[in-house]
Every structure is written in C-alpha cells, then in structure tokens.
Amino acid sequence: MAEPGGTLSNMPDSSELLTGEAVALDVQSTSFILRAAGAILDFLQTVVLAGAFFWLLFVLAGQGVIDQSAIAAFSTSIIVFCCVVVPTAVETLSHGRSLGKLAIGARIVRDDGGASGFRHAFIRALTGFLEIYMTLGGVAALTGLLSTRSKRLGDMLAGTYAQQERVPRVTEPVFGMPPALASWAELADVARMPDRLSRRIAQFLKQAPKLTPATRARLAQDLAAEASAWVSPVPLVDPETFLYAVAAARRDREYVAHLLERERLARIQPVLTGRPHGFPDR
C-alpha cells in the first residue's frame, strides 16, 4: 500500500490474506467491541433456550412425568444441548453465522479465508462452554484483547477468526471539468495517453485530499509532467487542475464512445439474432 510520502511499506499486515495465486486480499476482522456484542446476544439466546427447557423439565417433574432421580441427567443433557450442540449446528448450517454474528455483520471463517465447517464449529462450541459460560466470558475477553484479530481461545484452537462482512460502501469521487478549461476540452487530444498513466492519475486525484500539501504538490507536478507528453495542447494551468481536466476529458469521451458502441450493437441486433432471408421457420 502506498504511503503518503510516496514510498511502499514492507511491513506485513495481519488483515492481508494471500490467495493461492499470491494475490493479496484486504480483509477486515471484526473488532473486539463488536465481537463482545455478538457474544452477549448469543449468550442471552442460549440462556433463554436453556431456561425454557428447564422450565419444561420442572413442570414435567412436578406432574410426575419425569422421575426425580432423572432430573440431574436431563439437566446435564439440556446444558450440553444448548451450549454445545445448538451452537455447533447453527454455525455449521449457516457457514459461520449465528444470531449475534448476523446482528453485527460478521462471519466465522478459517485463517486462510475459507468457509468454516463442522470441525471448526464443534471446537469453538466445546471451548466456548469453558471460556464463555463457565467464566462468564472472562477468558474469551482476555484472549480477545491480547490477540491481533480479536480471537478467543476457541478460535485459536480451531484456526478461525471473525471476518467483518458489513463494511461501509465506498463512494468513488466524480471529478468535473474545471470551468476555465471547458473550451480547451473540446479541442484537446488526450486519447494517446496510456491506460496505466490514466489509472495513476485517477488514483492520485482520489487520494489527494488525504496527502500532505508538500507530497500532494510534488506528485501532481510529476504526474503532470509525465502526462504533458501525451496531451495536446497543454493548457497553462497549475499541475493539479491540469490532471483534473485530463481525467474528466478522458472519462467523458470514453462514456460517449461506450454509448455509440451500444447504439451500433442495438442497430445490428436483429441481423445477429434473426434467421437468414428465406430460411423456413421450422
């Protein structure tokens, strides 16, 4: 990732995931606060479910349907079912999602980014009984605060982490033609500019507000000098205004060319999809 100073950082990023083709993917792990909120929702869900089963158990025991000596065995079965079986089944069938994770927009995935399975869900649920229910979340909170991806102990044993899926939508900025260069844009030749240089200019204009003034001026000067060799005529404006004008001119002309291409395809569509002249309709 390019830094404001124009250099490349060689420091590894824990949120960077490498695919089998050595392509780096920027994934975002769920923060500790969101994971805690999701865990509280899952904990309350388990308490409500277990409370309903225990109420039914005591009602049946009071009516004599269940023997008093079997209450302890049924109680243990309820705890295991609500704290281990249900979370395992929910995460396995929903591919890493639960009620709490749906609320915070997260999903449990493997460390390599793949979907988690039954083994991962079972290890997480079994460990979660000790670190969440037996300690009221104390062990899970401690390990989550100390780990880089807010992993709890079950995630470390299962090789998983919580990936944030509900990320804010990125709105790409739209650059208009500077009013002072409107007449220049009608006659300027910008089509010869290489696509790679055009993408670098667009990336600079998108990141320019985040750069320091000195870095912004230096990069604008370098890109304008490089782009001047492919633009004719070159307007007498400051480098950044020149880059805005070039980017807007190329975008507008590419959009017009795209519309013309669609019109031509729509005009010849009957010829491409129709039958040859005189061919029988069988």
C-alpha positions in Angstrom: 0.0 0.0 0.0 1.3 3.4 -0.9 2.1 5.7 2.0 1.5 9.5 1.9 5.2 10.0 1.4 5.1 8.1 -1.9 7.1 5.0 -0.6 5.9 1.5 -0.2 5.5 -0.1 3.2 7.1 -3.5 3.6 5.6 -4.2 7.0 3.2 -7.2 7.0 -0.4 -6.6 7.7 -2.4 -9.1 9.8 -5.5 -8.3 7.8 -3.8 -9.1 4.5 -4.7 -12.5 3.1 -2.7 -14.2 0.3 -4.6 -16.5 -2.1 -3.1 -19.5 -3.9 -2.2 -17.2 -6.8 -0.2 -15.0 -4.4 -2.8 -12.2 -4.7 -3.2 -10.1 -1.5 -6.7 -9.5 -0.4 -7.6 -6.8 2.1 -10.0 -8.4 4.6 -11.2 -6.8 7.8 -11.5 -8.8 11.0 -14.3 -8.0 13.5 -13.3 -5.6 16.3 -13.3 -6.7 19.9 -16.3 -4.5 20.8 -18.4 -6.0 18.0 -17.4 -9.5 18.9 -18.3 -8.8 22.5 -21.7 -7.5 21.5 -22.3 -10.6 19.3 -21.2 -12.9 22.1 -23.6 -11.3 24.5 -26.5 -11.8 22.1 -25.6 -15.4 21.6 -25.2 -15.9 25.4 -28.7 -14.4 26.0 -30.1 -16.7 23.3 -28.6 -19.7 25.0 -29.8 -18.6 28.4 -33.4 -18.2 27.1 -33.3 -21.5 25.3 -31.9 -23.4 28.4 -34.4 -21.6 30.6 -37.3 -22.8 28.5 -36.1 -26.4 28.6 -35.5 -26.2 32.4 -39.0 -24.8 32.9 -40.5 -27.6 30.9 -38.4 -30.1 32.8 -39.6 -28.9 36.2 -43.2 -28.8 35.0 -43.0 -32.4 33.9 -41.2 -33.3 37.1 -43.9 -31.6 39.2 -46.6 -33.6 37.3 -44.8 -36.8 37.9 -44.0 -37.5 34.3 -40.3 -37.5 35.0 -38.8 -39.2 38.0 -36.9 -37.0 40.4 -33.7 -39.1 40.1 -33.6 -38.4 36.3 -33.7 -34.6 36.7 -29.9 -34.4 37.1 -29.3 -36.4 33.9 -31.8 -34.3 32.0 -30.3 -31.1 33.4 -26.8 -32.1 32.1 -28.3 -33.0 28.7 -30.0 -29.6 28.5 -26.8 -27.8 29.2 -24.8 -29.8 26.7 -27.6 -29.4 24.1 -27.9 -25.6 24.5 -24.3 -24.8 24.9 -22.6 -27.2 22.6 -25.0 -28.9 20.2 -27.1 -25.9 19.2 -24.1 -23.5 18.5 -22.3 -26.2 16.6 -25.4 -27.0 14.4 -26.1 -23.3 13.8 -22.6 -22.4 12.8 -22.3 -25.4 10.6 -25.6 -25.0 8.8 -25.2 -21.2 8.4 -21.5 -21.4 7.4 -20.1 -19.5 10.4 -23.0 -17.3 11.3 -25.2 -17.1 14.4 -27.8 -14.7 15.7 -25.2 -12.5 17.3 -22.9 -12.5 14.3 -25.8 -11.7 12.0 -26.6 -8.7 14.2 -23.0 -7.3 14.0 -22.5 -8.4 10.3 -19.7 -10.9 11.0 -19.0 -14.5 9.9 -16.5 -17.1 11.2 -14.0 -18.2 8.6 -10.8 -20.1 8.6 -7.5 -18.4 8.9 -6.9 -18.8 5.2 -10.2 -17.1 4.4 -12.2 -20.3 3.6 -15.5 -21.3 5.0 -15.6 -23.0 8.4 -17.0 -26.5 8.8 -18.3 -28.8 11.4 -14.9 -29.5 13.0 -14.3 -25.7 13.5 -17.8 -25.1 14.9 -17.5 -28.1 17.3 -14.1 -27.0 18.6 -15.4 -23.4 19.1 -18.5 -24.5 20.8 -16.8 -27.0 23.1 -14.1 -24.5 24.1 -16.8 -21.8 24.4 -18.5 -23.7 27.1 -15.4 -23.3 29.3 -14.3 -19.8 28.3 -17.7 -18.1 28.0 -20.3 -20.0 30.1 -18.0 -21.3 32.9 -16.1 -18.0 33.3 -18.9 -15.6 32.2 -16.8 -14.6 29.2 -13.7 -13.7 31.2 -11.2 -15.9 29.4 -12.7 -15.0 26.0 -12.4 -11.3 26.7 -8.8 -11.7 27.9 -7.7 -13.7 24.8 -9.6 -11.4 22.5 -7.9 -8.3 23.9 -4.4 -9.9 23.5 -4.8 -11.4 20.0 -4.4 -9.4 16.8 -7.7 -10.4 15.2 -9.7 -10.4 18.5 -9.6 -14.2 18.6 -10.9 -16.0 21.6 -9.4 -19.3 22.8 -11.8 -21.4 20.6 -10.7 -19.5 17.5 -7.0 -20.2 18.3 -7.7 -23.9 18.7 -9.9 -24.2 15.6 -7.9 -21.9 13.4 -10.6 -19.4 12.7 -11.4 -15.7 13.2 -14.4 -13.4 12.8 -14.5 -11.6 9.4 -16.4 -8.4 9.1 -18.8 -8.6 6.2 -20.9 -5.4 6.7 -18.4 -2.8 5.6 -19.3 0.7 4.6 -19.9 1.3 0.9 -17.1 3.2 -0.8 -18.3 6.1 -2.9 -16.0 6.9 -5.7 -15.5 10.7 -6.2 -16.6 12.2 -9.5 -14.4 14.9 -11.0 -15.9 17.5 -13.2 -14.2 19.5 -15.9 -12.8 22.8 -14.5 -14.9 25.7 -15.9 -11.8 27.5 -17.1 -10.9 24.6 -19.3 -14.3 23.9 -20.9 -13.3 25.3 -24.3 -9.9 23.5 -24.1 -11.6 20.2 -23.6 -13.5 20.5 -26.9 -10.2 20.6 -28.9 -7.7 18.7 -26.6 -6.2 15.4 -27.7 -6.0 13.1 -24.7 -6.7 9.7 -26.4 -3.0 8.9 -26.8 -2.3 8.7 -23.1 -1.5 5.1 -21.9 -4.2 3.5 -19.7 -1.7 2.8 -16.9 -0.8 6.5 -16.6 -4.5 7.4 -16.7 -5.1 5.0 -13.8 -2.3 6.5 -11.8 -3.8 10.0 -12.3 -7.2 8.8 -11.2 -5.7 7.1 -8.1 -3.8 10.3 -7.2 -6.9 12.5 -7.6 -8.9 10.1 -5.3 -6.2 10.2 -2.6 -5.1 13.8 -3.0 -7.2 15.2 -0.1 -5.5 12.7 2.3 -2.0 13.7 1.3 0.2 16.4 2.9 0.4 19.6 0.9 4.1 19.1 0.0 3.5 15.5 -1.1 0.4 16.5 -3.0 2.2 19.2 -4.9 5.2 17.0 -5.7 3.1 14.1 -7.0 0.9 16.4 -9.0 3.9 18.1 -10.6 5.5 14.7 -11.5 2.2 13.3 -13.0 1.5 16.5 -14.9 5.0 16.5 -16.4 4.5 12.8 -17.5 1.1 13.4 -18.9 2.1 16.5 -20.9 3.9 14.3 -23.4 0.6 12.7 -24.3 -1.8 15.7 -24.3 -2.0 18.4 -27.0 -2.3 21.3 -26.5 -1.2 21.7 -22.9 -3.1 24.3 -21.0 -1.4 27.0 -18.9 -2.8 26.0 -15.5 -1.4 24.5 -12.3 -0.5 20.8 -12.4 -3.4 19.5 -10.3 -6.0 21.4 -12.3 -4.4 20.0 -15.4 -4.8 16.5 -14.1 -8.4 17.1 -13.2 -9.1 18.3 -16.7 -7.3 15.4 -18.3 -9.1 12.8 -16.2 -12.5 14.4 -16.8 -11.9 14.7 -20.6 -10.9 11.0 -20.9 -13.9 9.9 -18.8 -16.4 11.9 -20.8 -15.0 10.7 -24.2 -14.9 7.1 -23.1 -18.5 7.4 -21.9 -19.6 8.8 -25.3 -17.8 6.1 -27.1 -19.5 3.5 -25.0 -22.9 4.9 -25.8 -22.1 4.9 -29.5 -21.0 1.3 -29.3 -24.3 0.3 -27.6 -26.2 2.1 -30.3 -24.4 0.2 -33.1 -24.9 -3.1 -31.3 -28.6 -2.3 -30.9 -28.9 -1.4 -34.6 -27.4 -4.7 -35.8 -29.1 -6.9 -33.1 -31.9 -8.0 -35.4 -29.4 -9.2 -38.0 -27.3 -11.1 -35.4 -30.3 -12.9 -33.8 -32.6 -13.2 -36.9 -32.9 -16.0 -39.4 -31.3 -15.8 -42.8 -33.5 -14.4 -45.6 -35.8 -17.1 -46.9 -34.9 -19.6 -44.2 -38.0 -21.6 -43.2 -39.4 -21.3 -39.7 -39.4 -24.9 -38.5 
